Amino acid sequence: MDAISRPKSLTELVTESLRARIIAGDFELGSQLSEARLAKDLQVSRTPVREAVNRLEMEGLLTVEPQRGSFVFNLDPNELAKLCDARTCLETTALADAIDTDAEGLHKALSDCVSRMEKVRKAGDDSGYLALDTEFHQLFFDFANNRFLNDAYQTIAQKMAALRNRLGRHPDHMTKSFAEHQSITQSVGARDTDEALATLRMHIDRKEGSYWNVATSSPE
């Protein structure tokens, strides 16, 4: 028998809507959100909005301060550096495991992703490119033989997607990003794990230029 699909609750729908808007960059990092305004915009009561805020706080996309309100997450330079360190640890481990487990399948998937990246870049679709950037890095975990690595990665994956949509649109950064995705893919195809990991570390750990400056600035 086919399982009966359960309609999503209003809280789930509001959570998905707010999560998507945070990740897409509709709200500035560190900006305050008004539950009343959100409820009005979404044409719902404040209860599902409040419950959605609580869920997104648990995901790290929002912070709730007593007597002050709800704020989109923000990172100071030290926190961003630590997030980069966590990404490096998780992604390099997953990439090495994925190459060891199914290098051929990983290379095919990465190549397809890079091909689609090239198409959206030519079309000037920055949002499409950044969505594929998120997909590219997730592939390491999809092909790694360790579900616990993926579970750990999901605790920061949405926050990283949100950062990409705010910080990754600078032309110089995007050009470097695409070239490094190509390089990683080529190294995987050549079964050159050391080179793939070296490029990935550089790709994640770039703490200078427009990306870093925008990431660590405070909202107006």
The 8 nearest C-alpha neighbors of each residue, nearest first, counted from 0:
[[1, 2, 3, 4, 5, 6, 7, 8],
 [0, 2, 3, 4, 5, 6, 7, 8],
 [1, 3, 4, 0, 5, 6, 7, 8],
 [4, 2, 5, 1, 0, 6, 7, 8],
 [3, 5, 2, 6, 1, 7, 0, 8],
 [4, 6, 7, 3, 8, 2, 11, 9],
 [7, 5, 8, 4, 9, 3, 11, 12],
 [8, 6, 11, 5, 12, 9, 10, 4],
 [7, 9, 11, 10, 12, 6, 13, 5],
 [8, 10, 12, 11, 13, 47, 7, 43],
 [9, 11, 47, 13, 8, 12, 51, 14],
 [12, 10, 14, 8, 9, 13, 7, 15],
 [11, 13, 9, 15, 14, 10, 16, 8],
 [12, 14, 16, 10, 15, 11, 9, 17],
 [15, 13, 51, 11, 17, 12, 16, 18],
 [16, 14, 18, 12, 13, 17, 19, 11],
 [17, 15, 13, 19, 14, 18, 12, 20],
 [18, 16, 20, 14, 19, 15, 21, 13],
 [19, 17, 15, 21, 20, 16, 14, 22],
 [18, 20, 22, 16, 17, 21, 23, 15],
 [21, 19, 23, 17, 25, 18, 22, 24],
 [22, 20, 18, 24, 23, 19, 26, 25],
 [21, 23, 161, 19, 24, 20, 160, 18],
 [24, 22, 20, 21, 25, 164, 19, 161],
 [23, 25, 26, 21, 22, 165, 164, 20],
 [24, 26, 20, 23, 21, 27, 22, 19],
 [27, 25, 24, 21, 28, 30, 20, 71],
 [28, 26, 30, 29, 24, 25, 218, 71],
 [27, 29, 73, 71, 30, 72, 26, 218],
 [28, 30, 71, 73, 72, 70, 27, 218],
 [31, 29, 27, 70, 71, 28, 32, 26],
 [30, 32, 70, 69, 71, 29, 33, 68],
 [33, 31, 69, 70, 34, 30, 71, 68],
 [32, 34, 36, 35, 37, 31, 69, 68],
 [33, 35, 37, 36, 38, 32, 48, 45],
 [34, 36, 38, 33, 37, 39, 45, 44],
 [37, 35, 39, 33, 38, 34, 40, 32],
 [36, 38, 40, 34, 39, 35, 41, 33],
 [39, 37, 43, 35, 41, 45, 36, 40],
 [38, 40, 42, 36, 37, 41, 35, 43],
 [41, 39, 37, 42, 38, 36, 43, 35],
 [40, 42, 38, 39, 43, 37, 13, 36],
 [43, 41, 39, 40, 38, 44, 37, 45],
 [44, 42, 38, 41, 39, 45, 47, 48],
 [43, 45, 46, 38, 47, 42, 48, 39],
 [44, 46, 48, 38, 47, 49, 35, 34],
 [45, 47, 49, 48, 44, 50, 43, 10],
 [48, 46, 10, 50, 49, 45, 51, 9],
 [49, 47, 51, 45, 46, 50, 52, 38],
 [48, 50, 52, 46, 51, 47, 45, 53],
 [51, 49, 47, 53, 52, 48, 46, 54],
 [50, 52, 14, 48, 54, 53, 49, 10],
 [51, 53, 49, 55, 50, 54, 56, 48],
 [52, 54, 56, 50, 51, 55, 49, 57],
 [55, 53, 51, 57, 56, 52, 50, 58],
 [54, 56, 58, 52, 57, 60, 53, 61],
 [55, 57, 61, 59, 53, 58, 54, 62],
 [56, 58, 54, 55, 59, 53, 60, 61],
 [59, 57, 55, 56, 60, 54, 154, 61],
 [58, 60, 56, 57, 61, 55, 72, 62],
 [59, 61, 72, 55, 58, 56, 71, 158],
 [62, 60, 56, 71, 72, 70, 59, 55],
 [61, 63, 70, 56, 69, 72, 71, 64],
 [62, 64, 69, 68, 70, 65, 61, 56],
 [63, 65, 67, 68, 69, 66, 62, 70],
 [66, 64, 67, 68, 63, 69, 62, 70],
 [65, 67, 68, 64, 63, 69, 70, 62],
 [68, 66, 64, 65, 69, 63, 31, 70],
 [67, 69, 64, 63, 66, 65, 70, 31],
 [70, 68, 63, 32, 31, 62, 64, 61],
 [69, 71, 31, 62, 30, 61, 29, 32],
 [70, 72, 61, 29, 28, 30, 60, 62],
 [73, 71, 61, 60, 29, 28, 62, 70],
 [72, 74, 29, 28, 71, 75, 217, 215],
 [75, 73, 78, 79, 215, 76, 72, 214],
 [74, 76, 78, 215, 77, 79, 73, 216],
 [77, 75, 79, 215, 78, 80, 74, 214],
 [78, 76, 80, 79, 75, 81, 74, 82],
 [79, 77, 81, 75, 80, 74, 76, 82],
 [78, 80, 82, 76, 81, 77, 74, 83],
 [81, 79, 83, 77, 78, 82, 76, 84],
 [80, 82, 84, 78, 83, 79, 85, 77],
 [81, 83, 79, 85, 84, 80, 86, 78],
 [84, 82, 86, 80, 81, 85, 204, 87],
 [83, 85, 81, 87, 82, 86, 88, 80],
 [86, 84, 82, 88, 83, 87, 81, 89],
 [87, 85, 83, 89, 84, 88, 90, 82],
 [86, 88, 84, 90, 85, 89, 91, 83],
 [87, 89, 85, 86, 91, 90, 92, 84],
 [90, 88, 86, 92, 87, 91, 93, 85],
 [89, 91, 93, 87, 92, 86, 88, 94],
 [90, 92, 94, 93, 89, 88, 87, 196],
 [91, 93, 95, 89, 90, 94, 96, 88],
 [92, 94, 90, 96, 91, 139, 140, 143],
 [95, 93, 139, 97, 91, 96, 92, 90],
 [94, 96, 98, 92, 97, 93, 91, 99],
 [97, 95, 93, 99, 143, 94, 98, 100],
 [96, 98, 143, 142, 100, 94, 99, 95],
 [99, 97, 102, 95, 96, 100, 101, 94],
 [98, 100, 96, 97, 101, 95, 102, 143],
 [99, 101, 97, 98, 96, 102, 143, 144],
 [102, 100, 104, 103, 98, 97, 99, 105],
 [101, 103, 98, 105, 104, 106, 99, 100],
 [104, 102, 106, 105, 101, 107, 188, 98],
 [103, 105, 107, 101, 106, 102, 108, 142],
 [104, 106, 102, 108, 107, 103, 109, 101],
 [105, 107, 109, 103, 188, 104, 108, 187],
 [106, 108, 110, 104, 105, 109, 111, 103],
 [107, 109, 105, 111, 110, 106, 112, 104],
 [110, 108, 112, 106, 111, 107, 184, 105],
 [111, 109, 113, 107, 112, 108, 106, 114],
 [110, 112, 114, 108, 109, 113, 107, 115],
 [111, 113, 109, 115, 110, 114, 116, 108],
 [114, 112, 116, 110, 115, 111, 109, 117],
 [115, 113, 111, 117, 116, 112, 110, 118],
 [114, 116, 118, 112, 117, 113, 111, 119],
 [117, 115, 113, 114, 119, 118, 128, 120],
 [116, 118, 120, 114, 115, 119, 113, 121],
 [117, 119, 115, 121, 120, 116, 122, 114],
 [118, 120, 122, 124, 116, 121, 117, 128],
 [121, 119, 123, 117, 122, 118, 124, 116],
 [122, 120, 118, 119, 123, 117, 124, 116],
 [121, 123, 119, 120, 124, 118, 125, 117],
 [124, 122, 120, 121, 125, 119, 128, 118],
 [125, 123, 119, 127, 122, 126, 120, 128],
 [124, 126, 128, 127, 123, 129, 168, 120],
 [127, 125, 129, 128, 124, 130, 164, 23],
 [126, 128, 130, 124, 125, 129, 119, 131],
 [127, 129, 125, 131, 126, 130, 116, 119],
 [128, 130, 132, 126, 131, 127, 125, 164],
 [131, 129, 127, 133, 132, 128, 126, 134],
 [130, 132, 134, 128, 133, 129, 135, 127],
 [133, 131, 129, 135, 130, 134, 128, 136],
 [132, 134, 130, 131, 135, 136, 160, 137],
 [133, 135, 131, 137, 132, 136, 138, 130],
 [136, 134, 132, 138, 133, 137, 131, 112],
 [135, 137, 138, 133, 134, 139, 132, 90],
 [136, 138, 134, 139, 140, 135, 133, 141],
 [137, 139, 141, 140, 136, 135, 142, 134],
 [140, 138, 94, 137, 93, 142, 141, 136],
 [139, 141, 143, 138, 142, 137, 93, 149],
 [140, 142, 138, 139, 143, 137, 149, 97],
 [143, 141, 97, 140, 139, 138, 105, 144],
 [144, 142, 97, 140, 96, 93, 145, 141],
 [143, 145, 142, 96, 100, 146, 97, 140],
 [146, 144, 147, 148, 143, 149, 140, 93],
 [145, 147, 149, 148, 150, 144, 140, 143],
 [146, 148, 150, 149, 145, 151, 152, 144],
 [149, 147, 151, 146, 150, 145, 152, 89],
 [148, 150, 152, 146, 151, 147, 140, 153],
 [151, 149, 147, 153, 148, 152, 146, 154],
 [150, 152, 148, 149, 153, 154, 147, 155],
 [153, 151, 149, 154, 150, 155, 156, 148],
 [152, 154, 156, 155, 150, 151, 149, 157],
 [153, 155, 152, 151, 156, 58, 150, 157],
 [156, 154, 158, 153, 152, 157, 159, 151],
 [157, 155, 153, 159, 158, 152, 154, 160],
 [158, 156, 160, 159, 155, 161, 22, 153],
 [157, 159, 161, 155, 160, 156, 162, 60],
 [158, 160, 162, 156, 157, 161, 163, 155],
 [161, 159, 157, 163, 158, 162, 22, 133],
 [162, 160, 22, 158, 159, 164, 163, 157],
 [163, 161, 159, 165, 160, 164, 166, 158],
 [164, 162, 167, 160, 166, 165, 161, 159],
 [163, 165, 161, 162, 23, 166, 24, 167],
 [166, 164, 162, 163, 24, 167, 161, 168],
 [167, 165, 163, 210, 162, 168, 164, 213],
 [166, 168, 163, 169, 164, 165, 173, 172],
 [167, 169, 166, 170, 173, 125, 164, 165],
 [168, 170, 172, 171, 167, 173, 209, 166],
 [171, 169, 173, 172, 174, 168, 167, 175],
 [172, 170, 174, 173, 169, 175, 209, 176],
 [171, 173, 175, 169, 174, 170, 176, 167],
 [174, 172, 176, 170, 175, 171, 177, 169],
 [173, 175, 171, 177, 176, 172, 170, 178],
 [176, 174, 178, 172, 173, 177, 179, 171],
 [175, 177, 173, 179, 174, 178, 172, 180],
 [176, 178, 180, 174, 179, 175, 173, 181],
 [177, 179, 181, 175, 180, 176, 182, 174],
 [180, 178, 182, 176, 181, 177, 183, 175],
 [181, 179, 177, 183, 182, 178, 184, 176],
 [180, 182, 178, 184, 179, 183, 185, 177],
 [181, 183, 179, 185, 184, 180, 186, 178],
 [184, 182, 195, 186, 180, 185, 181, 179],
 [185, 183, 181, 187, 182, 186, 109, 106],
 [184, 186, 188, 182, 187, 183, 181, 189],
 [185, 187, 189, 191, 183, 195, 188, 184],
 [186, 188, 190, 184, 189, 185, 106, 191],
 [187, 189, 185, 186, 190, 106, 184, 103],
 [188, 190, 186, 191, 187, 185, 192, 184],
 [191, 189, 187, 188, 192, 186, 102, 98],
 [192, 190, 186, 189, 194, 193, 187, 195],
 [191, 193, 195, 194, 190, 196, 95, 187],
 [192, 194, 196, 195, 191, 197, 186, 95],
 [193, 195, 197, 196, 192, 191, 198, 186],
 [196, 194, 183, 192, 186, 198, 193, 197],
 [195, 197, 199, 193, 194, 198, 91, 192],
 [198, 196, 194, 200, 199, 195, 193, 201],
 [199, 197, 201, 195, 196, 200, 202, 194],
 [198, 200, 202, 196, 201, 197, 195, 203],
 [201, 199, 197, 203, 202, 198, 204, 87],
 [202, 200, 198, 204, 199, 203, 205, 197],
 [201, 203, 199, 200, 204, 198, 205, 179],
 [204, 202, 200, 201, 205, 199, 83, 87],
 [203, 205, 201, 200, 202, 206, 83, 87],
 [206, 204, 207, 203, 201, 202, 211, 208],
 [207, 205, 211, 204, 208, 80, 210, 203],
 [208, 206, 211, 205, 209, 210, 212, 204],
 [207, 209, 210, 211, 212, 206, 205, 172],
 [208, 210, 212, 211, 213, 207, 169, 172],
 [211, 209, 166, 213, 212, 208, 214, 167],
 [210, 212, 214, 207, 213, 209, 206, 208],
 [213, 211, 209, 214, 215, 210, 208, 216],
 [214, 212, 216, 215, 210, 211, 209, 166],
 [215, 213, 211, 212, 216, 210, 166, 74],
 [214, 216, 75, 76, 212, 213, 211, 74],
 [215, 217, 213, 214, 212, 218, 75, 211],
 [216, 218, 219, 215, 29, 28, 73, 214],
 [217, 219, 29, 216, 28, 27, 30, 73],
 [218, 217, 30, 216, 27, 29, 28, 31]]
